[in-house]
């Protein structure tokens, strides 16, 4: 017998039956309300929409893999895909056929998708140039945003997004594959523990053989190789990783100056953008060298961190090589696996939205990525002029 029925029986014994119906209604109403409160406070699946299918990383969000280690939207119960905004119906149909998406998920506008499906957040997989208008549209409706890296094609656009986020009181987060690498977190922790001394030099290498040789989809290739839509070539595509990591390692410190050299080693393939970028970030007590390239012989996302008394080098996503003062050589360790919600972009997004964790100081935070955008913009200006660019940027 339920507790509400016990309550009715007790009332019967004490006061007779003439008000049994009244107390039954009161009791059942009370417990219905309690059940409603429980339903409201329990955390159901995060309702997520996707805006754009032109960024090839959207396949990872749908199906999982290195980009989304805990599994894609279509294979987990903590998130629910409620809509996809894509102007190109043929592109949607391509993904729908590949991932068995329902035609009912298709929308041509952000406004319609939000009005019809009420997402709590959207994942932005457009070209970088479109990020600003997506954030502004979502901010007007109070919908949180996580976009694929980098944040913006210019520091000015990044500032516009920050202003929109403030007006709309929404979170704006940036997803990088390397955020979910246990090896990067292990390097960060060694610095925080003073195990290798204060940071002095960081070298970050990111890239692959180039979008042409790795056969990125045509819709991805089109905007990656357009200087307006991507901001640059390899400089923005892969320089952003190192700028993000260095800003995180230095707890948000802005470099004093940025010097960059870009090249076109494959001009016949990438006639409009750079395919090779080397960036020097000068800090008060440290230096960072960012090497972004579409010319590596293989995929690479490695980082070398040198402190005053030792070093740590990341090896893929899950190993590190540590060498301490007095040691003749380094030793390789397996990095401790990341724990939820910091192990996966969708776990992280949900936790930030629900107030379970703070984005402050993280690799994905808006503040961190404003600095990243300023660094990339300064690097582009430096490469164009052949001059070192001092920060903060003038006339962003």
C-alpha positions as CSV (number, residue, x, y, z in Angstrom):
1,X,0.0,0.0,0.0
2,X,1.3,3.5,-0.9
3,X,2.0,6.0,1.8
4,X,-0.9,8.2,0.6
5,X,-3.3,5.3,1.1
6,X,-1.9,4.7,4.6
7,X,-2.6,8.4,5.3
8,X,-6.3,8.0,4.2
9,X,-6.8,4.9,6.4
10,X,-5.3,6.6,9.4
11,X,-7.7,9.6,8.9
12,X,-10.6,7.2,8.6
13,X,-9.9,5.6,12.0
14,X,-9.4,8.9,13.8
15,X,-12.2,11.0,12.3
16,X,-14.6,8.7,10.5
17,X,-15.4,8.5,6.9
18,X,-17.3,11.7,6.1
19,X,-14.1,13.5,5.0
20,X,-12.3,10.6,3.5
21,X,-12.8,11.8,0.0
22,X,-11.4,15.3,0.9
23,X,-8.3,13.9,2.5
24,X,-7.7,11.5,-0.3
25,X,-7.7,14.4,-2.8
26,X,-5.4,16.4,-0.6
27,X,-3.0,13.5,-0.1
28,X,-2.9,12.5,-3.7
29,X,-2.4,16.1,-4.8
30,X,0.5,16.5,-2.4
31,X,2.3,13.5,-3.6
32,X,1.6,14.4,-7.2
33,X,3.3,17.7,-6.6
34,X,6.3,16.0,-5.0
35,X,6.6,13.8,-8.0
36,X,6.4,16.8,-10.2
37,X,9.2,18.5,-8.3
38,X,11.4,15.4,-8.6
39,X,10.8,15.4,-12.3
40,X,11.8,19.0,-12.6
41,X,15.0,18.7,-10.6
42,X,16.2,15.4,-12.1
43,X,18.7,15.9,-15.0
44,X,17.3,14.4,-18.2
45,X,19.2,14.2,-21.5
46,X,20.7,17.4,-22.7
47,X,18.7,18.6,-25.7
48,X,21.1,19.6,-28.4
49,X,20.8,20.9,-31.9
50,X,23.5,21.0,-34.6
51,X,24.0,24.1,-36.7
52,X,25.9,23.4,-39.9
53,X,27.4,20.3,-41.5
54,X,30.2,21.9,-43.4
55,X,32.8,21.2,-40.6
56,X,34.0,17.6,-41.0
57,X,34.2,17.2,-37.2
58,X,30.5,17.0,-37.1
59,X,30.8,13.3,-37.9
60,X,32.6,12.8,-34.6
61,X,29.8,14.5,-32.7
62,X,27.3,12.2,-34.3
63,X,29.2,8.9,-34.2
64,X,32.0,9.4,-31.6
65,X,35.7,8.7,-31.9
66,X,38.8,10.7,-30.9
67,X,36.8,14.0,-31.0
68,X,34.1,12.7,-28.7
69,X,35.7,10.0,-26.5
70,X,32.5,9.0,-24.6
71,X,30.6,8.4,-27.8
72,X,28.6,10.4,-30.3
73,X,25.1,11.9,-30.0
74,X,23.5,8.9,-31.7
75,X,24.9,6.4,-29.3
76,X,24.3,7.7,-25.7
77,X,21.5,8.5,-23.4
78,X,22.7,11.7,-21.7
79,X,22.2,13.8,-24.8
80,X,19.4,14.0,-27.4
81,X,19.7,15.4,-30.9
82,X,16.6,17.4,-31.5
83,X,17.4,19.2,-34.8
84,X,20.0,20.0,-37.5
85,X,20.2,23.4,-39.3
86,X,21.7,23.2,-42.7
87,X,20.8,25.3,-45.7
88,X,22.1,22.7,-48.2
89,X,19.5,19.9,-48.3
90,X,21.8,17.6,-50.3
91,X,24.5,17.9,-47.6
92,X,21.9,17.0,-44.9
93,X,20.7,14.1,-47.0
94,X,24.3,12.8,-47.3
95,X,24.7,12.8,-43.5
96,X,21.2,11.4,-43.0
97,X,22.0,8.5,-45.2
98,X,25.3,7.9,-43.6
99,X,24.1,8.1,-40.0
100,X,20.4,7.2,-40.4
101,X,19.1,10.6,-39.4
102,X,15.3,11.2,-39.5
103,X,14.1,13.8,-42.0
104,X,12.2,15.4,-39.2
105,X,15.5,16.6,-37.8
106,X,16.0,18.9,-40.8
107,X,15.7,22.7,-40.5
108,X,16.8,25.5,-42.7
109,X,17.0,28.2,-40.0
110,X,18.1,28.5,-36.4
111,X,15.0,30.4,-35.5
112,X,12.7,27.6,-36.7
113,X,14.8,24.9,-35.1
114,X,14.8,26.6,-31.7
115,X,11.1,27.5,-31.8
116,X,10.1,23.9,-32.8
117,X,12.5,21.8,-30.7
118,X,13.6,24.0,-27.8
119,X,17.3,22.9,-27.5
120,X,19.3,23.8,-24.5
121,X,22.5,24.1,-26.5
122,X,23.7,24.0,-30.1
123,X,26.9,22.5,-31.5
124,X,28.2,24.7,-34.3
125,X,29.9,22.9,-37.2
126,X,29.8,25.7,-39.8
127,X,32.8,27.4,-41.3
128,X,34.5,29.7,-38.8
129,X,33.3,32.9,-40.4
130,X,29.7,32.0,-39.6
131,X,30.3,31.5,-35.9
132,X,29.5,35.1,-35.0
133,X,26.0,35.2,-36.6
134,X,25.2,31.8,-35.0
135,X,26.2,32.9,-31.5
136,X,24.2,36.2,-31.9
137,X,21.1,34.3,-33.0
138,X,21.4,31.8,-30.2
139,X,22.1,34.5,-27.6
140,X,18.9,36.3,-28.5
141,X,17.0,33.1,-27.6
142,X,19.0,32.1,-24.5
143,X,20.5,29.0,-26.1
144,X,24.0,28.0,-25.1
145,X,26.7,27.4,-27.8
146,X,29.7,25.0,-28.3
147,X,31.5,25.6,-31.5
148,X,34.3,23.7,-33.2
149,X,37.7,25.4,-33.1
150,X,38.9,28.0,-33.7
151,X,36.5,30.6,-32.2
152,X,36.7,33.3,-34.8
153,X,38.3,34.5,-38.0
154,X,39.3,37.7,-36.2
155,X,39.7,39.2,-32.8
156,X,36.9,41.6,-33.6
157,X,34.5,38.8,-34.3
158,X,35.5,37.1,-31.1
159,X,34.7,40.3,-29.1
160,X,31.3,40.5,-30.9
161,X,30.5,36.9,-29.7
162,X,31.6,37.7,-26.2
163,X,29.3,40.8,-26.1
164,X,26.4,38.7,-27.5
165,X,27.0,36.0,-24.9
166,X,26.9,38.6,-22.1
167,X,23.7,40.1,-23.4
168,X,22.0,36.7,-23.8
169,X,23.5,35.3,-20.5
170,X,24.6,32.2,-22.4
171,X,27.8,30.1,-22.3
172,X,29.9,30.1,-25.4
173,X,32.5,27.3,-25.4
174,X,35.0,26.2,-28.0
175,X,35.8,22.5,-28.6
176,X,39.3,21.3,-29.4
177,X,40.2,17.6,-29.8
178,X,43.3,18.1,-27.6
179,X,41.2,19.3,-24.7
180,X,40.2,15.7,-24.0
181,X,43.8,14.4,-24.2
182,X,44.9,12.9,-20.8
183,X,48.5,13.6,-21.8
184,X,47.9,17.4,-21.9
185,X,46.2,17.4,-18.5
186,X,49.2,15.4,-17.1
187,X,51.6,18.0,-18.4
188,X,49.5,20.8,-16.9
189,X,49.4,18.9,-13.5
190,X,53.2,18.5,-13.5
191,X,53.6,22.3,-13.9
192,X,51.0,23.0,-11.2
193,X,52.8,20.6,-8.8
194,X,56.1,22.4,-9.5
195,X,57.5,19.0,-10.5
196,X,59.5,20.5,-13.4
197,X,59.7,24.1,-12.2
198,X,58.2,27.2,-13.7
199,X,57.4,27.0,-17.4
200,X,60.1,28.5,-19.7
201,X,59.5,27.1,-23.2
202,X,56.7,25.4,-24.9
203,X,56.7,23.9,-28.4
204,X,53.4,22.7,-29.8
205,X,53.2,20.8,-33.1
206,X,49.9,20.3,-34.8
207,X,48.8,19.2,-38.2
208,X,48.7,16.5,-40.9
209,X,49.5,16.0,-44.6
210,X,47.0,18.6,-45.6
211,X,43.2,18.6,-46.2
212,X,43.7,17.5,-49.8
213,X,45.8,14.5,-49.1
214,X,43.7,13.3,-46.2
215,X,40.6,13.6,-48.4
216,X,38.4,15.9,-46.3
217,X,34.9,16.3,-47.7
218,X,34.4,18.9,-50.4
219,X,32.2,21.1,-48.3
220,X,34.9,21.2,-45.6
221,X,37.8,21.7,-48.1
222,X,35.9,24.7,-49.7
223,X,35.9,26.9,-46.6
224,X,39.2,25.6,-45.1
225,X,41.0,27.0,-48.1
226,X,39.2,30.3,-48.2
227,X,41.0,33.1,-46.3
228,X,37.7,34.9,-45.6
229,X,35.8,31.8,-44.3
230,X,38.8,30.2,-42.3
231,X,40.8,33.3,-41.4
232,X,43.9,31.8,-43.0
233,X,45.0,28.3,-43.8
234,X,47.2,26.1,-41.5
235,X,47.8,29.1,-39.3
236,X,44.2,29.2,-38.1
237,X,43.4,25.5,-38.6
238,X,46.3,24.3,-36.5
239,X,47.9,27.3,-34.9
240,X,44.8,27.6,-32.7
241,X,45.7,24.4,-30.7
242,X,49.0,25.7,-29.5
243,X,47.6,29.2,-28.7
244,X,44.8,27.5,-26.7
245,X,47.2,25.2,-24.8
246,X,49.7,27.9,-24.0
247,X,47.0,30.3,-22.7
248,X,45.8,27.5,-20.4
249,X,49.2,26.6,-19.2
250,X,49.9,30.2,-18.3
251,X,46.5,30.7,-16.6
252,X,45.3,33.2,-19.1
253,X,48.4,35.2,-19.5
254,X,48.5,37.3,-22.8
255,X,51.8,37.2,-24.6
256,X,53.7,40.5,-24.9
257,X,54.2,40.0,-28.6
258,X,53.6,37.7,-31.6
259,X,55.9,37.0,-34.5
260,X,54.8,34.7,-37.3
261,X,56.1,33.3,-40.6
262,X,53.7,31.6,-43.0
263,X,54.5,29.8,-46.3
264,X,52.9,28.1,-49.2
265,X,54.8,24.9,-49.8
266,X,52.0,23.6,-51.9
267,X,50.8,26.7,-53.8
268,X,49.3,24.5,-56.6
269,X,47.0,22.9,-54.0
270,X,46.3,25.8,-51.7
271,X,46.7,28.9,-53.8
272,X,44.8,31.3,-51.5
273,X,46.0,30.4,-48.0
274,X,49.1,29.3,-46.2
275,X,49.9,25.7,-45.6
276,X,52.8,26.2,-43.2
277,X,52.8,28.4,-40.1
278,X,55.4,29.0,-37.4
279,X,54.5,31.4,-34.6
280,X,56.7,32.8,-31.8
281,X,54.9,34.0,-28.6
282,X,57.0,36.1,-26.3
283,X,55.9,36.2,-22.6
284,X,57.5,38.0,-19.7
285,X,59.2,34.8,-18.4
286,X,58.6,32.3,-21.2
287,X,58.4,31.6,-24.9
288,X,56.1,29.4,-27.0
289,X,56.7,28.1,-30.5
290,X,53.6,27.0,-32.4
291,X,54.1,24.9,-35.5
292,X,50.9,24.4,-37.5
293,X,51.3,22.6,-40.8
294,X,49.5,20.9,-43.7
295,X,52.9,19.4,-44.6
296,X,53.7,16.8,-41.9
297,X,54.2,13.3,-43.2
298,X,51.7,12.0,-40.6
299,X,49.1,13.3,-38.1
300,X,50.7,15.1,-35.2
301,X,49.4,16.8,-32.0
302,X,52.3,16.9,-29.6
303,X,53.5,19.3,-27.0
304,X,56.9,19.8,-25.3
305,X,56.9,21.7,-22.0
306,X,60.3,22.8,-20.5
307,X,60.4,24.1,-17.0
308,X,63.3,25.3,-14.9
309,X,64.1,21.9,-13.6
310,X,62.7,19.4,-16.0
311,X,60.5,18.7,-19.0
312,X,57.4,16.8,-20.1
313,X,56.5,15.8,-23.6
314,X,53.1,14.6,-24.6
315,X,52.9,11.5,-26.8
316,X,49.6,11.1,-28.5
317,X,46.6,11.4,-26.3
318,X,47.5,9.2,-23.4
319,X,51.3,9.1,-22.8
320,X,54.0,11.5,-21.5
321,X,57.7,11.5,-21.4
322,X,59.1,13.1,-18.2
323,X,62.6,14.1,-17.5
324,X,63.6,15.6,-14.2
325,X,66.7,17.5,-13.0
326,X,69.6,15.1,-12.6
327,X,68.2,12.4,-14.9
328,X,70.2,11.4,-18.0
329,X,67.1,10.6,-20.0
330,X,63.3,10.8,-19.8
331,X,60.9,8.0,-18.9
332,X,57.6,7.3,-20.5
333,X,54.4,7.0,-18.4
334,X,50.8,6.5,-19.2
335,X,48.7,9.5,-18.4
336,X,45.9,9.1,-15.9
337,X,42.6,8.9,-17.7
338,X,40.4,11.9,-17.5
339,X,37.3,11.7,-15.3
340,X,33.8,12.9,-16.3
341,X,32.7,15.6,-17.0
342,X,36.2,16.7,-18.1
343,X,36.7,13.7,-20.4
344,X,34.4,14.6,-23.3
345,X,32.9,17.7,-24.9
346,X,29.3,16.6,-24.4
347,X,29.8,15.7,-20.8
348,X,31.6,19.0,-20.3
349,X,28.9,21.1,-22.1
350,X,26.1,19.6,-20.0
351,X,28.0,20.1,-16.7
352,X,28.8,23.8,-17.5
353,X,25.1,24.5,-18.5
354,X,23.8,22.8,-15.3
355,X,26.2,24.7,-13.1
356,X,28.0,21.6,-11.9
357,X,31.4,22.9,-13.0
358,X,32.9,26.3,-13.9
359,X,34.3,27.0,-17.3
360,X,36.7,29.6,-15.9
361,X,40.3,29.0,-16.9
362,X,39.5,25.9,-19.0
363,X,40.7,25.2,-22.5
364,X,37.1,25.7,-23.8
365,X,36.2,28.9,-22.0
366,X,35.2,32.1,-23.7
367,X,37.9,34.0,-21.9
368,X,40.6,31.6,-22.9
369,X,39.5,31.7,-26.5
370,X,39.3,35.5,-26.6
371,X,43.1,35.4,-26.0
372,X,43.5,32.7,-28.6
373,X,41.7,34.8,-31.1
374,X,43.8,37.8,-30.3
375,X,47.0,35.7,-30.8
376,X,45.9,34.3,-34.1
377,X,44.8,37.7,-35.4
378,X,48.2,39.1,-34.3
379,X,50.0,36.2,-36.0
380,X,48.2,36.8,-39.3
381,X,49.1,40.5,-39.2
382,X,52.7,39.6,-38.4
383,X,53.0,37.2,-41.3
384,X,51.4,39.7,-43.7
385,X,53.7,42.6,-42.6
386,X,56.9,40.8,-41.7
387,X,56.8,42.6,-38.3
388,X,56.4,41.6,-34.7
389,X,53.0,42.6,-33.4
390,X,52.7,43.7,-29.8
391,X,49.7,42.9,-27.6
392,X,47.1,44.1,-26.8
393,X,46.0,44.5,-30.4
394,X,45.4,48.0,-31.6
395,X,42.3,48.5,-33.7
396,X,40.9,44.9,-33.4
